[in-house]
Amino acid sequence: MSYKQIYLHIVFAVEYRRALILDTWRPRLHQYSISALEGRRHKVIAINSIEDHLHLLLGHWPSDPLPDLMRDWKSNCTVWINREGFTERPFAWQEGYAAISVSPDIVGRVAGYIGRQREHHKRQSFRNEITGILDAAGIEWKPEYLFTEPKDG
């Protein structure tokens, strides 16, 4: 018998950081995501989003490679959002994601942080948030590879 526990804090942004995730359908997005991820044997510990990005704290099932999981979830989620007609324009996630390992000792703290996204973003931009998360994890990053800044249109 092998025992594994891998916690990941994952962040996705809406393409062009458009403010498309609205309160009217946000709970359905979260429920869809939980169902899709748990259907692949992952455990969703926390999920929250604001208009232009989503945070997820996941107990990752190691037999499901993370790149495959992210590709499939983002693709299927995009199809679902567009089929449901939640947005006036076609919805898409930005390419890429941030995935940071989380120590079991701070899972509760990270879950709380994810739960407070709305309050948090009253004080801090997404760019400052994501660079702070990457810096705290010791991940080297380049500005040209960060999530793009918001665009109109």
ZIKA-V254281 format. One record per residue. N is the residue number from 1. RES is the residue in three letters. PSI is psi in radians with two decimals (none if undefined). OMEGA is omega in radians with two decimals (NA if undefined). D_LAST is the distance of its C-alpha to the last C-alpha in whole Angstrom. Layout:
n=N res=RES psi=PSI omega=OMEGA d_last=D_LAST
n=N res=RES psi=PSI omega=OMEGA d_last=D_LAST
This chain:
n=1 res=MET psi=2.31 omega=3.06 d_last=53
n=2 res=SER psi=2.48 omega=3.12 d_last=50
n=3 res=TYR psi=2.31 omega=-3.11 d_last=48
n=4 res=LYS psi=2.51 omega=2.99 d_last=45
n=5 res=GLN psi=1.98 omega=-3.10 d_last=42
n=6 res=ILE psi=2.02 omega=3.11 d_last=39
n=7 res=TYR psi=2.36 omega=3.13 d_last=37
n=8 res=LEU psi=2.37 omega=2.97 d_last=33
n=9 res=HIS psi=2.03 omega=-3.05 d_last=30
n=10 res=ILE psi=2.40 omega=-3.13 d_last=27
n=11 res=VAL psi=2.31 omega=3.09 d_last=23
n=12 res=PHE psi=2.64 omega=3.05 d_last=20
n=13 res=ALA psi=2.60 omega=3.02 d_last=17
n=14 res=VAL psi=2.51 omega=3.13 d_last=14
n=15 res=GLU psi=2.34 omega=-3.09 d_last=12
n=16 res=TYR psi=0.24 omega=-3.13 d_last=10
n=17 res=ARG psi=0.59 omega=3.09 d_last=11
n=18 res=ARG psi=2.50 omega=-3.12 d_last=9
n=19 res=ALA psi=1.33 omega=-3.04 d_last=11
n=20 res=LEU psi=-0.30 omega=-3.12 d_last=12
n=21 res=ILE psi=1.79 omega=-3.02 d_last=16
n=22 res=LEU psi=2.76 omega=3.13 d_last=17
n=23 res=ASP psi=-0.51 omega=-3.07 d_last=21
n=24 res=THR psi=-0.46 omega=-3.13 d_last=21
n=25 res=TRP psi=-0.01 omega=3.14 d_last=21
n=26 res=ARG psi=-0.82 omega=3.13 d_last=22
n=27 res=PRO psi=-0.61 omega=3.12 d_last=25
n=28 res=ARG psi=-0.63 omega=3.06 d_last=25
n=29 res=LEU psi=-0.79 omega=-3.14 d_last=23
n=30 res=HIS psi=-0.77 omega=-3.13 d_last=26
n=31 res=GLN psi=-0.74 omega=3.08 d_last=28
n=32 res=TYR psi=-0.81 omega=-3.11 d_last=27
n=33 res=SER psi=-0.79 omega=3.12 d_last=27
n=34 res=ILE psi=-0.83 omega=-3.12 d_last=30
n=35 res=SER psi=-0.80 omega=-3.12 d_last=32
n=36 res=ALA psi=-0.77 omega=-3.09 d_last=30
n=37 res=LEU psi=-0.74 omega=3.13 d_last=31
n=38 res=GLU psi=-0.43 omega=3.03 d_last=35
n=39 res=GLY psi=-0.30 omega=3.09 d_last=35
n=40 res=ARG psi=0.31 omega=3.03 d_last=35
n=41 res=ARG psi=0.24 omega=3.05 d_last=38
n=42 res=HIS psi=2.78 omega=3.10 d_last=36
n=43 res=LYS psi=2.05 omega=3.09 d_last=36
n=44 res=VAL psi=2.01 omega=-3.12 d_last=33
n=45 res=ILE psi=-0.68 omega=3.11 d_last=34
n=46 res=ALA psi=2.52 omega=3.05 d_last=31
n=47 res=ILE psi=2.41 omega=3.08 d_last=28
n=48 res=ASN psi=2.71 omega=3.13 d_last=25
n=49 res=SER psi=2.74 omega=2.89 d_last=21
n=50 res=ILE psi=-2.95 omega=-2.96 d_last=19
n=51 res=GLU psi=-0.61 omega=-2.99 d_last=15
n=52 res=ASP psi=0.02 omega=3.09 d_last=14
n=53 res=HIS psi=2.89 omega=-3.06 d_last=18
n=54 res=LEU psi=2.44 omega=3.04 d_last=21
n=55 res=HIS psi=2.52 omega=-3.11 d_last=24
n=56 res=LEU psi=2.30 omega=2.99 d_last=27
n=57 res=LEU psi=2.05 omega=-2.95 d_last=31
n=58 res=LEU psi=2.33 omega=2.86 d_last=33
n=59 res=GLY psi=1.81 omega=-2.96 d_last=36
n=60 res=HIS psi=2.25 omega=3.05 d_last=36
n=61 res=TRP psi=1.95 omega=-2.95 d_last=38
n=62 res=PRO psi=-0.30 omega=3.12 d_last=39
n=63 res=SER psi=-0.14 omega=3.14 d_last=40
n=64 res=ASP psi=1.73 omega=-3.07 d_last=36
n=65 res=PRO psi=2.33 omega=-3.07 d_last=35
n=66 res=LEU psi=-0.79 omega=3.13 d_last=32
n=67 res=PRO psi=-0.67 omega=3.11 d_last=30
n=68 res=ASP psi=-0.77 omega=3.13 d_last=31
n=69 res=LEU psi=-0.84 omega=-3.10 d_last=30
n=70 res=MET psi=-0.76 omega=3.12 d_last=26
n=71 res=ARG psi=-0.86 omega=-3.09 d_last=25
n=72 res=ASP psi=-0.78 omega=-3.11 d_last=27
n=73 res=TRP psi=-0.84 omega=-3.11 d_last=25
n=74 res=LYS psi=-0.75 omega=3.14 d_last=22
n=75 res=SER psi=-0.90 omega=-3.12 d_last=22
n=76 res=ASN psi=-0.68 omega=3.13 d_last=24
n=77 res=CYS psi=-0.74 omega=3.12 d_last=22
n=78 res=THR psi=-0.81 omega=3.11 d_last=19
n=79 res=VAL psi=-0.79 omega=-3.12 d_last=21
n=80 res=TRP psi=-0.83 omega=-3.13 d_last=22
n=81 res=ILE psi=-0.81 omega=-3.12 d_last=19
n=82 res=ASN psi=-0.67 omega=3.12 d_last=17
n=83 res=ARG psi=-0.68 omega=3.13 d_last=21
n=84 res=GLU psi=-0.29 omega=3.10 d_last=21
n=85 res=GLY psi=0.60 omega=-3.11 d_last=18
n=86 res=PHE psi=-0.43 omega=-3.08 d_last=17
n=87 res=THR psi=2.65 omega=-3.14 d_last=13
n=88 res=GLU psi=-0.48 omega=3.12 d_last=12
n=89 res=ARG psi=2.82 omega=3.12 d_last=9
n=90 res=PRO psi=2.35 omega=3.14 d_last=11
n=91 res=PHE psi=2.50 omega=2.99 d_last=13
n=92 res=ALA psi=2.64 omega=3.00 d_last=14
n=93 res=TRP psi=2.60 omega=3.02 d_last=16
n=94 res=GLN psi=2.68 omega=3.06 d_last=15
n=95 res=GLU psi=2.50 omega=3.07 d_last=18
n=96 res=GLY psi=3.11 omega=3.14 d_last=21
n=97 res=TYR psi=2.88 omega=2.99 d_last=23
n=98 res=ALA psi=2.32 omega=3.09 d_last=25
n=99 res=ALA psi=2.08 omega=-3.06 d_last=29
n=100 res=ILE psi=2.31 omega=3.09 d_last=32
n=101 res=SER psi=2.56 omega=-3.10 d_last=35
n=102 res=VAL psi=2.25 omega=3.09 d_last=36
n=103 res=SER psi=2.46 omega=3.12 d_last=40
n=104 res=PRO psi=-0.51 omega=-3.12 d_last=42
n=105 res=ASP psi=-0.39 omega=-3.08 d_last=43
n=106 res=ILE psi=0.23 omega=3.11 d_last=39
n=107 res=VAL psi=-0.78 omega=3.14 d_last=38
n=108 res=GLY psi=-0.70 omega=3.14 d_last=38
n=109 res=ARG psi=-0.74 omega=3.12 d_last=37
n=110 res=VAL psi=-0.70 omega=3.09 d_last=34
n=111 res=ALA psi=-0.73 omega=3.09 d_last=33
n=112 res=GLY psi=-0.73 omega=3.11 d_last=34
n=113 res=TYR psi=-0.79 omega=3.13 d_last=31
n=114 res=ILE psi=-0.68 omega=3.14 d_last=29
n=115 res=GLY psi=-0.38 omega=-3.10 d_last=30
n=116 res=ARG psi=0.47 omega=-3.08 d_last=29
n=117 res=GLN psi=-0.78 omega=-3.10 d_last=25
n=118 res=ARG psi=-0.84 omega=3.14 d_last=24
n=119 res=GLU psi=-0.70 omega=-3.11 d_last=27
n=120 res=HIS psi=-0.73 omega=-3.07 d_last=26
n=121 res=HIS psi=0.00 omega=2.94 d_last=23
n=122 res=LYS psi=-0.37 omega=-3.07 d_last=24
n=123 res=ARG psi=-0.33 omega=-3.01 d_last=26
n=124 res=GLN psi=2.44 omega=3.10 d_last=24
n=125 res=SER psi=2.81 omega=3.08 d_last=21
n=126 res=PHE psi=-0.72 omega=3.14 d_last=20
n=127 res=ARG psi=-0.82 omega=3.11 d_last=20
n=128 res=ASN psi=-0.65 omega=3.12 d_last=24
n=129 res=GLU psi=-0.91 omega=-3.05 d_last=24
n=130 res=ILE psi=-0.68 omega=3.11 d_last=24
n=131 res=THR psi=-0.62 omega=3.07 d_last=26
n=132 res=GLY psi=-0.72 omega=3.11 d_last=28
n=133 res=ILE psi=-0.80 omega=-3.14 d_last=29
n=134 res=LEU psi=-0.76 omega=3.11 d_last=29
n=135 res=ASP psi=-0.79 omega=-3.13 d_last=32
n=136 res=ALA psi=-0.52 omega=3.14 d_last=34
n=137 res=ALA psi=-0.05 omega=-3.12 d_last=34
n=138 res=GLY psi=0.44 omega=-3.13 d_last=35
n=139 res=ILE psi=2.13 omega=3.07 d_last=32
n=140 res=GLU psi=2.40 omega=-3.11 d_last=31
n=141 res=TRP psi=2.77 omega=3.10 d_last=28
n=142 res=LYS psi=2.38 omega=-3.09 d_last=26
n=143 res=PRO psi=-0.64 omega=-3.09 d_last=23
n=144 res=GLU psi=-0.24 omega=3.13 d_last=21
n=145 res=TYR psi=0.08 omega=3.07 d_last=22
n=146 res=LEU psi=2.90 omega=3.04 d_last=20
n=147 res=PHE psi=2.43 omega=-3.09 d_last=17
n=148 res=THR psi=2.72 omega=3.11 d_last=14
n=149 res=GLU psi=2.78 omega=-3.11 d_last=13
n=150 res=PRO psi=2.53 omega=3.08 d_last=10
n=151 res=LYS psi=2.57 omega=3.04 d_last=7
n=152 res=ASP psi=2.84 omega=3.02 d_last=4
n=153 res=GLY psi=none omega=NA d_last=0
